[in-house]
Amino acid sequence: MDYALLLGPHGNHSRQQQLYLGLRAAILDGRLAGGTRLPASRELAGELRIARNAVVYAYEQLASEGLVHASARGTVVAPLNRPGQLQPAAHTAAQQLSQRGGAFRTPFAEPEPASAFTPGVPALGDFPLARWQKRLARAWRSADAATIGYGPAAGEPALREAIASHLRSTRGVRCDTAQLFITDGTQHGLDLCARLFADAGNTAWVENPGYHGALNAWRTAQLEVRGIAVDEHGLRPLAADWQQHPPRLIYVTPSHQYPLGSVLSLERRLQLIADARAHGTLIIEDDYDSEFRRDGPPLPAMQGLEADAPVVYLGTFSKTLFPALRIGFMIVPAALVVQVEAALAQCQPRGRQIEQRALAGFIRDGEFLAHLRRMRKLYSERRDAMLAAIHRHFGELAEVCGGSSGIHLAIRIPVRIPDSLISQQARTAGLIARPLSAYRIGNEPDSASNGFILGYAQVPADEMDGQITMLAQLVREHAAGKQQTPDIPTTG
């Protein structure tokens, strides 16, 4: 064997460590079979032009692991009693996800960069990073031994109180601090809801078209998922839905429906609460993009419309501040507080007390509201620029949905034009135009779910026209029959 091959590459390891790792790998993978005599330490050191001590070290390490042993013949590779080859069926089973893991829906080929028109990503370049760094530094200066421990399962008390106070004054939420629990974001909150409030086989509703995160949470918890249609006034369950498929959980985005952007009307909010009470259902209210409403003040949350409403309220700072913060919250009905707190004590990830204390001060001292005011103005300018560009370049080929809230809007295009194919072509041009059809629950073609979700937070107003022009050109080419349209598989 050419032992020089064993010396690299092994990163930044020393020569003796490289030799040890190389010999170990060769023994374990069978290149050095049991019974093979290794060269004497002095001989191998001369061959490799390394210190003899390096060879001695490698042999001693291998001996301590039982991979070599000393004999009258010198240092010999120990025979390894390898188990018999796995049966093909058993080997295949070991390489598969569970049924829960296999239920994840993956409509997008790869993580998307924060470029035009990636939805759900705020204007990160406009975040006051220097102020946030000062907040973190201040939190670290005041830290003690308890701060760097695991921390309470419910979250940092100062942050829970700051969020609860903010929501009571700005969103009309009815809650005590005890009802609010810190999470790692909305997706974490959804996973907790699926585990804590439903059993496998229970029925759960999602909006159709709707948010993949809720669909994944329900499916991986082995719930029976039903897609409920939405229109310009939000979720629209029928009497037959309640009679034939009464749900244990309902996921709804009433302030800014994802992805179509409609706002759930007050009449439907109250009816949904009444029906949920009658059927023993919990409403999971994702108050998505509620802070960025432009046609008047933000609508009050469903959770606060009635006392003791059967609503679990979820929120996050990923859109209002920045995604990497990974801090969200969950407000549960008062009757569930003790049980939820006991459950979270067993399964809730803990820590990040410094970030939570920094965020508490950021909210308490008014910096959070000041940032929201700046972002509302910025996003209004970018939304208006996008709307003007869409009307100018798409004309009759696009119908705008939403736009009164949030940091994205949706456009519908004629069903004969394949949104999935155009989305793929747009990606090659550096545009992220997620197809509406990917958010459809079920495989039936639907003219209401053919188009694109276009995030505008990351695109400066003066660049909007040029970006929309490229997307519109692709749509117009297909509308005119200038591009061949292959079969595009639907997702469901």
C-alpha positions as CSV (number, residue, x, y, z in Angstrom):
1,M,0.0,0.0,0.0
2,D,1.2,3.5,-0.7
3,Y,1.1,5.0,2.8
4,A,1.9,8.5,1.5
5,L,-1.7,8.6,0.3
6,L,-2.9,8.5,3.9
7,L,-1.4,11.9,4.7
8,G,-4.0,14.1,3.1
9,P,-6.2,15.9,2.8
10,H,-7.3,16.1,6.4
11,G,-7.9,19.8,6.9
12,N,-5.5,21.7,9.2
13,H,-4.4,18.6,11.2
14,S,-0.8,18.0,12.1
15,R,1.2,15.3,10.2
16,Q,0.8,12.8,13.1
17,Q,-2.9,13.4,13.2
18,Q,-3.2,13.1,9.4
19,L,-1.4,9.7,9.6
20,Y,-3.6,8.5,12.4
21,L,-6.8,9.5,10.6
22,G,-5.6,8.0,7.3
23,L,-4.7,4.7,8.9
24,R,-7.9,4.6,10.9
25,A,-10.0,5.2,7.7
26,A,-8.1,2.5,5.8
27,I,-8.6,-0.1,8.5
28,L,-12.3,0.7,8.9
29,D,-13.1,0.6,5.2
30,G,-11.2,-2.6,4.6
31,R,-8.3,-1.2,2.6
32,L,-6.0,-2.5,5.3
33,A,-7.4,-6.0,6.1
34,G,-7.1,-7.8,9.4
35,G,-3.8,-9.4,9.8
36,T,-1.9,-6.9,7.7
37,R,1.5,-6.1,9.2
38,L,2.2,-2.3,9.3
39,P,5.7,-1.1,8.6
40,A,8.0,-0.6,11.5
41,S,7.7,3.0,12.9
42,R,11.3,3.9,11.9
43,E,10.7,2.5,8.4
44,L,7.4,4.3,7.8
45,A,8.8,7.5,9.2
46,G,11.6,7.4,6.7
47,E,9.2,6.5,3.8
48,L,6.9,9.5,4.7
49,R,9.7,11.8,5.7
50,I,8.1,12.6,9.0
51,A,9.3,12.3,12.6
52,R,9.3,8.8,14.0
53,N,7.3,10.1,17.1
54,A,4.4,10.9,14.7
55,V,4.2,7.2,13.6
56,V,4.5,6.0,17.2
57,Y,1.7,8.3,18.2
58,A,-0.6,7.1,15.3
59,Y,0.1,3.4,16.2
60,E,-0.6,4.0,19.9
61,Q,-3.9,5.8,19.2
62,L,-5.0,2.9,16.9
63,A,-4.0,0.4,19.5
64,S,-6.0,2.2,22.2
65,E,-9.1,1.8,19.9
66,G,-8.4,-1.9,19.3
67,L,-7.7,-1.4,15.6
68,V,-4.1,-2.7,15.8
69,H,-2.1,-4.9,18.2
70,A,1.5,-5.7,18.8
71,S,2.7,-9.2,17.9
72,A,6.0,-11.0,17.2
73,R,5.6,-9.8,13.6
74,G,5.3,-6.2,14.7
75,T,2.2,-3.9,14.6
76,V,-0.6,-5.9,13.0
77,V,-4.1,-4.7,11.9
78,A,-6.7,-6.4,14.2
79,P,-9.4,-8.5,12.5
80,L,-12.8,-6.7,12.6
81,N,-15.9,-8.8,13.2
82,R,-18.2,-7.0,10.8
83,P,-21.9,-7.9,10.9
84,G,-23.3,-9.6,7.8
85,Q,-24.5,-7.5,4.9
86,L,-27.9,-5.9,5.6
87,Q,-30.8,-7.4,3.8
88,P,-31.9,-5.0,1.0
89,A,-35.4,-4.4,2.5
90,A,-34.0,-3.6,5.9
91,H,-31.4,-1.3,4.4
92,T,-34.0,0.5,2.4
93,A,-36.2,1.0,5.4
94,A,-33.4,2.6,7.3
95,Q,-32.8,5.1,4.6
96,Q,-36.4,6.4,4.5
97,L,-38.2,9.2,6.3
98,S,-41.1,8.3,8.6
99,Q,-44.7,8.9,7.4
100,R,-44.7,12.2,9.3
101,G,-41.4,13.2,7.7
102,G,-42.6,12.2,4.3
103,A,-45.6,14.5,4.6
104,F,-43.6,17.7,4.3
105,R,-44.6,19.6,1.2
106,T,-41.7,21.0,-0.8
107,P,-43.0,23.1,-3.6
108,F,-39.8,25.1,-4.2
109,A,-36.7,23.4,-5.4
110,E,-34.2,25.2,-3.1
111,P,-34.0,28.1,-0.6
112,E,-34.6,31.4,-2.3
113,P,-32.3,34.4,-2.1
114,A,-33.7,37.7,-0.8
115,S,-34.0,39.2,-4.2
116,A,-36.9,40.7,-6.3
117,F,-39.7,39.6,-5.6
118,T,-39.0,37.2,-2.6
119,P,-42.1,37.3,-0.4
120,G,-41.9,37.4,3.4
121,V,-38.5,39.1,3.6
122,P,-38.5,42.6,5.0
123,A,-36.2,45.5,3.9
124,L,-33.2,44.2,5.8
125,G,-30.9,46.9,4.6
126,D,-33.2,49.5,6.3
127,F,-33.2,47.8,9.7
128,P,-31.4,50.0,12.3
129,L,-28.7,47.5,13.0
130,A,-26.5,49.9,14.9
131,R,-29.3,50.5,17.4
132,W,-29.9,46.8,17.8
133,Q,-26.3,46.1,18.4
134,K,-26.3,48.7,21.2
135,R,-29.3,47.0,22.7
136,L,-27.5,43.7,22.6
137,A,-24.4,45.2,24.2
138,R,-26.5,46.7,26.9
139,A,-28.2,43.4,27.6
140,W,-24.8,41.6,27.8
141,R,-23.4,44.2,30.2
142,S,-26.3,43.6,32.6
143,A,-26.1,39.8,32.3
144,D,-25.4,37.6,35.3
145,A,-25.0,33.8,35.8
146,A,-28.8,33.2,35.6
147,T,-29.0,35.0,32.3
148,I,-26.8,32.5,30.5
149,G,-28.6,29.5,31.9
150,Y,-31.5,27.8,30.3
151,G,-34.1,30.4,31.3
152,P,-37.8,29.9,31.9
153,A,-39.7,27.7,29.4
154,A,-42.3,30.4,28.8
155,G,-39.7,33.0,27.9
156,E,-38.0,36.1,29.4
157,P,-40.6,37.7,31.7
158,A,-39.7,41.3,30.6
159,L,-40.2,40.4,27.0
160,R,-43.6,38.6,27.6
161,E,-44.8,41.7,29.4
162,A,-43.6,44.1,26.7
163,I,-45.2,42.1,23.9
164,A,-48.5,41.7,25.8
165,S,-48.6,45.4,26.5
166,H,-47.9,46.3,22.9
167,L,-50.6,43.9,21.6
168,R,-53.2,45.1,24.0
169,S,-52.7,48.7,22.9
170,T,-52.2,48.2,19.1
171,R,-54.0,44.9,18.2
172,G,-56.9,44.9,20.7
173,V,-55.7,41.6,22.2
174,R,-57.2,40.5,25.5
175,C,-54.5,38.7,27.5
176,D,-52.6,38.6,30.7
177,T,-48.8,38.2,30.5
178,A,-49.3,34.6,31.8
179,Q,-51.2,33.7,28.6
180,L,-48.2,34.7,26.4
181,F,-45.4,32.3,25.6
182,I,-42.2,33.0,23.6
183,T,-41.6,30.8,20.6
184,D,-38.9,30.5,17.9
185,G,-41.3,32.0,15.4
186,T,-44.7,31.3,13.8
187,Q,-43.7,27.8,12.5
188,H,-42.6,26.8,15.9
189,G,-46.0,28.0,17.2
190,L,-47.8,26.0,14.6
191,D,-45.9,22.8,15.5
192,L,-46.7,23.4,19.2
193,C,-50.4,23.9,18.4
194,A,-50.5,20.6,16.4
195,R,-48.9,18.7,19.2
196,L,-50.6,20.3,22.2
197,F,-54.2,20.8,20.9
198,A,-54.9,18.0,18.5
199,D,-54.5,14.2,18.2
200,A,-53.5,12.2,15.1
201,G,-56.6,11.7,12.9
202,N,-58.3,14.9,14.0
203,T,-59.5,17.2,11.2
204,A,-57.7,20.5,10.7
205,W,-58.7,23.2,8.2
206,V,-56.3,25.4,6.3
207,E,-57.1,28.2,3.9
208,N,-57.1,27.3,0.2
209,P,-54.8,28.5,-1.3
210,G,-52.9,28.8,1.9
211,Y,-49.6,28.9,3.8
212,H,-47.3,25.9,3.4
213,G,-46.1,26.1,7.0
214,A,-49.6,25.4,8.4
215,L,-50.1,22.6,5.9
216,N,-46.8,21.0,6.9
217,A,-47.5,21.3,10.6
218,W,-50.9,19.7,10.3
219,R,-49.8,16.9,8.0
220,T,-46.7,16.0,9.9
221,A,-48.8,15.8,13.1
222,Q,-50.9,13.3,11.1
223,L,-54.0,15.4,11.1
224,E,-56.7,15.1,8.4
225,V,-56.2,18.3,6.4
226,R,-59.1,20.1,4.6
227,G,-58.6,23.0,2.4
228,I,-61.3,25.7,2.8
229,A,-61.8,28.2,0.0
230,V,-61.1,31.9,0.4
231,D,-62.4,34.9,-1.5
232,E,-62.1,38.6,-1.4
233,H,-63.5,38.6,2.2
234,G,-61.3,35.8,3.5
235,L,-62.0,32.3,4.7
236,R,-65.4,31.0,3.5
237,P,-66.5,27.8,5.2
238,L,-69.9,26.4,4.2
239,A,-72.4,24.8,6.4
240,A,-71.6,21.4,4.8
241,D,-67.9,21.8,5.8
242,W,-69.0,22.1,9.5
243,Q,-71.4,19.2,9.2
244,Q,-69.3,16.8,7.3
245,H,-65.8,17.7,8.4
246,P,-65.9,19.5,11.8
247,P,-62.4,20.6,12.6
248,R,-60.4,20.4,15.8
249,L,-58.1,23.2,14.5
250,I,-58.6,26.0,12.0
251,Y,-55.6,28.0,10.7
252,V,-56.5,31.4,9.4
253,T,-54.6,34.6,8.5
254,P,-57.4,37.2,9.0
255,S,-55.4,40.4,8.8
256,H,-53.7,39.6,5.5
257,Q,-54.6,36.2,4.0
258,Y,-51.6,34.4,2.7
259,P,-51.1,34.4,-0.2
260,L,-54.0,36.3,-1.7
261,G,-54.0,39.2,0.7
262,S,-57.7,39.4,1.5
263,V,-58.9,40.6,4.9
264,L,-61.4,38.5,6.8
265,S,-64.6,40.6,7.2
266,L,-65.9,41.3,10.7
267,E,-69.1,39.4,10.0
268,R,-67.1,36.3,9.1
269,R,-64.8,36.7,12.1
270,L,-67.7,36.7,14.5
271,Q,-69.4,33.8,12.7
272,L,-66.2,31.8,12.8
273,I,-65.8,32.3,16.5
274,A,-69.4,31.3,17.1
275,D,-69.1,28.1,15.0
276,A,-65.8,27.3,16.7
277,R,-67.5,27.5,20.1
278,A,-70.3,25.3,19.0
279,H,-68.0,22.5,17.6
280,G,-65.2,22.6,20.3
281,T,-62.8,24.0,17.7
282,L,-59.6,26.1,18.3
283,I,-58.9,28.9,15.9
284,I,-55.2,29.4,15.2
285,E,-55.0,33.1,14.3
286,D,-51.7,33.9,12.5
287,D,-51.8,37.7,12.6
288,Y,-49.6,37.8,9.5
289,D,-48.5,41.3,8.3
290,S,-51.0,43.0,10.5
291,E,-48.6,45.8,11.4
292,F,-48.3,47.0,7.8
293,R,-51.9,47.9,7.0
294,R,-52.2,51.0,4.7
295,D,-55.9,51.4,4.1
296,G,-56.6,52.7,7.6
297,P,-55.4,51.5,11.0
298,P,-54.7,47.8,11.6
299,L,-57.9,45.8,12.2
300,P,-58.2,44.4,15.8
301,A,-57.3,40.8,16.2
302,M,-59.9,38.1,16.2
303,Q,-58.6,37.0,19.6
304,G,-59.9,40.2,21.3
305,L,-63.3,40.4,19.7
306,E,-65.0,38.4,22.5
307,A,-64.0,37.4,26.0
308,D,-62.5,33.9,26.2
309,A,-62.7,33.5,22.4
310,P,-61.5,30.0,21.4
311,V,-58.4,31.5,19.7
312,V,-54.7,30.8,19.9
313,Y,-52.9,33.9,18.6
314,L,-49.6,33.6,16.9
315,G,-47.1,36.3,16.0
316,T,-43.5,36.8,15.0
317,F,-40.8,39.5,14.6
318,S,-39.4,38.0,11.4
319,K,-41.2,40.5,9.2
320,T,-41.3,43.5,11.5
321,L,-37.6,43.3,12.4
322,F,-35.5,40.5,10.8
323,P,-35.9,36.7,10.3
324,A,-32.6,35.7,12.0
325,L,-34.0,37.0,15.3
326,R,-36.1,33.8,15.6
327,I,-38.4,35.2,18.2
328,G,-42.2,34.8,18.0
329,F,-45.0,34.4,20.5
330,M,-48.2,32.4,21.2
331,I,-51.2,33.6,23.3
332,V,-53.4,30.8,24.5
333,P,-56.9,31.0,26.1
334,A,-56.7,31.5,29.9
335,A,-58.2,28.1,30.6
336,L,-55.2,26.4,28.9
337,V,-52.4,28.4,30.5
338,V,-51.5,25.9,33.3
339,Q,-51.6,22.9,31.0
340,V,-49.6,24.6,28.3
341,E,-47.0,25.9,30.7
342,A,-46.5,22.4,32.1
343,A,-46.2,20.9,28.7
344,L,-43.7,23.5,27.5
345,A,-41.5,22.9,30.6
346,Q,-40.9,19.4,29.1
347,C,-40.4,20.2,25.4
348,Q,-39.7,23.9,24.9
349,P,-36.2,24.9,23.8
350,R,-34.8,27.4,26.2
351,G,-32.2,30.1,26.2
352,R,-31.4,33.2,24.1
353,Q,-32.2,35.4,27.2
354,I,-29.9,38.1,26.0
355,E,-31.8,38.6,22.7
356,Q,-35.1,38.5,24.5
357,R,-34.0,41.1,27.0
358,A,-32.7,43.3,24.2
359,L,-36.0,43.0,22.3
360,A,-37.9,43.8,25.5
361,G,-36.1,47.1,25.8
362,F,-36.4,47.8,22.1
363,I,-40.2,47.5,22.5
364,R,-40.5,49.2,25.9
365,D,-38.5,52.3,24.9
366,G,-40.5,53.0,21.7
367,E,-37.8,52.0,19.2
368,F,-40.0,49.2,17.8
369,L,-42.9,51.5,17.1
370,A,-40.6,54.1,15.6
371,H,-39.2,51.4,13.3
372,L,-42.7,50.3,12.3
373,R,-43.6,53.9,11.3
374,R,-40.5,54.2,9.1
375,M,-41.2,50.8,7.4
376,R,-44.9,51.6,6.8
377,K,-43.8,54.7,4.8
378,L,-41.1,52.8,2.9
379,Y,-43.4,49.8,2.1
380,S,-46.2,52.1,1.0
381,E,-43.8,53.8,-1.6
382,R,-42.6,50.4,-2.8
383,R,-46.2,49.0,-3.0
384,D,-47.4,52.0,-5.0
385,A,-44.4,51.7,-7.4
386,M,-45.2,48.0,-7.9
387,L,-48.9,48.6,-8.5
388,A,-48.2,51.3,-11.1
389,A,-45.7,49.1,-12.9
390,I,-48.1,46.1,-12.9
391,H,-50.9,48.2,-14.4
392,R,-48.5,49.7,-16.9
393,H,-46.9,46.5,-18.2
394,F,-49.4,43.7,-17.5
395,G,-52.6,45.6,-18.4
396,E,-55.6,43.2,-18.8
397,L,-53.4,40.1,-18.2
398,A,-53.1,40.6,-14.5
399,E,-55.6,41.1,-11.6
400,V,-54.1,42.4,-8.4
401,C,-55.2,40.8,-5.1
402,G,-54.5,42.3,-1.7
403,G,-52.1,45.1,-1.5
404,S,-53.8,46.9,1.4
405,S,-51.5,45.2,4.0
406,G,-48.2,43.5,4.4
407,I,-45.1,43.4,2.2
408,H,-46.4,41.4,-0.7
409,L,-49.3,41.3,-3.1
410,A,-50.6,38.7,-5.5
411,I,-51.6,38.9,-9.1
412,R,-53.8,36.5,-11.0
413,I,-53.2,35.7,-14.6
414,P,-55.4,33.7,-17.1
415,V,-55.3,30.0,-16.3
416,R,-54.1,29.1,-19.8
417,I,-50.8,30.8,-18.9
418,P,-48.7,28.4,-16.8
419,D,-47.5,30.2,-13.7
420,S,-45.2,27.4,-12.6
421,L,-43.3,27.5,-15.9
422,I,-43.0,31.3,-15.9
423,S,-41.8,31.2,-12.3
424,Q,-39.0,28.8,-13.4
425,Q,-38.0,31.1,-16.3
426,A,-38.1,34.2,-14.1
427,R,-35.7,32.6,-11.7
428,T,-33.1,32.4,-14.4
429,A,-33.5,36.1,-14.9
430,G,-32.9,36.7,-11.2
431,L,-36.6,37.2,-10.2
432,I,-38.4,35.2,-7.5
433,A,-42.0,35.0,-8.6
434,R,-43.6,32.2,-6.6
435,P,-46.5,30.6,-8.5
436,L,-49.9,30.8,-6.8
437,S,-50.7,27.3,-8.0
438,A,-48.1,26.0,-5.6
439,Y,-50.2,27.1,-2.7
440,R,-53.3,25.3,-3.9
441,I,-54.6,22.4,-1.7
442,G,-55.5,19.7,-4.2
443,N,-54.7,19.2,-7.8
444,E,-57.7,20.6,-9.7
445,P,-56.9,23.6,-11.9
446,D,-58.3,26.8,-10.4
447,S,-58.3,30.2,-12.1
448,A,-58.3,31.9,-8.7
449,S,-54.9,30.2,-7.9
450,N,-52.9,30.9,-11.1
451,G,-50.5,33.8,-10.9
452,F,-47.7,35.0,-8.7
453,I,-46.9,36.2,-5.2
454,L,-44.7,39.3,-5.4
455,G,-42.8,40.7,-2.4
456,Y,-41.9,44.3,-2.7
457,A,-40.1,45.0,0.6
458,Q,-36.6,44.3,-0.9
459,V,-37.1,46.3,-4.2
460,P,-36.4,50.0,-4.2
461,A,-39.2,52.0,-5.7
462,D,-36.9,53.4,-8.5
463,E,-36.0,49.8,-9.6
464,M,-39.5,48.4,-9.5
465,D,-40.5,49.3,-13.1
466,G,-37.6,47.5,-14.6
467,Q,-38.1,44.3,-12.6
468,I,-41.8,44.1,-13.3
469,T,-41.1,44.7,-17.0
470,M,-39.1,41.5,-17.2
471,L,-41.8,39.4,-15.6
472,A,-44.6,41.0,-17.7
473,Q,-42.6,40.2,-20.8
474,L,-42.5,36.5,-20.0
475,V,-46.3,36.5,-19.4
476,R,-47.0,38.3,-22.6
477,E,-44.9,35.9,-24.6
478,H,-46.9,33.0,-23.3
479,A,-50.1,34.8,-23.8
480,A,-49.2,35.4,-27.5
481,G,-48.2,31.8,-28.0
482,K,-44.5,32.6,-28.6
483,Q,-43.3,30.1,-26.0
484,Q,-43.9,26.4,-25.9
485,T,-45.9,25.3,-22.9
486,P,-44.9,21.9,-21.5
487,D,-47.0,20.0,-19.0
488,I,-46.4,21.4,-15.5
489,P,-47.1,19.1,-12.6
490,T,-49.4,20.5,-10.0
491,T,-48.7,20.3,-6.2
492,G,-51.2,19.3,-3.6
